[in-house]
Amino acid sequence: MSNRNNSINVPESKQAMEQFKQQAASEVGVNLKQGYNGDLTSREAGSVGGQMVKKMIESYEQNMK
């Protein structure tokens, strides 16, 4: 059985990750509220997460050049 942990390892980065999530949500047209967003559809949540991954990959590729 695997032990999953989705906590942020560097507490100072929590605000930056929240801003990143808000920006990604805005880019895909999903309105996030402060705090709980459990009422999002799977499609909306997936769109936000997918956009975040896309941006992280783009950033990594830019730094590789």
C-alpha positions as CSV (number, residue, x, y, z in Angstrom):
1,M,0.0,0.0,0.0
2,S,1.5,3.3,-1.0
3,N,1.6,6.3,1.3
4,R,0.5,9.4,-0.7
5,N,1.3,12.9,0.6
6,N,0.2,15.9,-1.3
7,S,1.5,18.4,1.2
8,I,3.9,21.2,0.2
9,N,7.4,20.5,1.5
10,V,8.4,24.2,1.7
11,P,5.8,26.1,3.6
12,E,6.9,29.4,2.1
13,S,6.0,28.2,-1.3
14,K,2.3,27.7,-0.5
15,Q,1.3,31.2,-1.5
16,A,3.2,31.0,-4.8
17,M,1.5,27.7,-5.6
18,E,-1.9,29.2,-4.8
19,Q,-1.1,32.1,-7.2
20,F,0.1,29.6,-9.8
21,K,-3.1,27.6,-9.5
22,Q,-5.3,30.8,-9.7
23,Q,-3.4,31.9,-12.8
24,A,-3.8,28.5,-14.5
25,A,-7.5,28.4,-13.6
26,S,-8.0,31.9,-15.1
27,E,-6.2,30.8,-18.3
28,V,-8.6,27.9,-18.9
29,G,-11.7,29.9,-17.8
30,V,-12.4,28.2,-14.4
31,N,-13.4,30.4,-11.5
32,L,-11.7,29.3,-8.3
33,K,-12.8,30.5,-4.9
34,Q,-10.5,31.1,-2.0
35,G,-10.4,27.9,0.1
36,Y,-12.6,24.9,-0.7
37,N,-13.3,24.2,-4.4
38,G,-14.7,20.7,-4.1
39,D,-17.7,21.7,-6.1
40,L,-15.7,21.8,-9.3
41,T,-16.5,19.3,-12.0
42,S,-13.8,16.7,-12.8
43,R,-13.4,18.4,-16.2
44,E,-12.8,21.8,-14.5
45,A,-10.3,20.4,-12.0
46,G,-8.5,18.4,-14.7
47,S,-8.3,21.5,-16.9
48,V,-6.6,23.5,-14.1
49,G,-4.2,20.7,-13.2
50,G,-3.4,20.1,-16.9
51,Q,-2.7,23.8,-17.4
52,M,-0.4,23.8,-14.4
53,V,1.6,20.8,-15.7
54,K,1.7,22.4,-19.2
55,K,3.2,25.6,-17.7
56,M,5.7,23.7,-15.6
57,I,6.9,21.8,-18.6
58,E,7.2,25.0,-20.7
59,S,9.2,26.6,-17.9
60,Y,11.5,23.6,-17.6
61,E,12.1,23.5,-21.4
62,Q,12.9,27.2,-21.4
63,N,15.4,26.7,-18.6
64,M,17.1,23.9,-20.5
65,K,18.0,26.2,-23.4
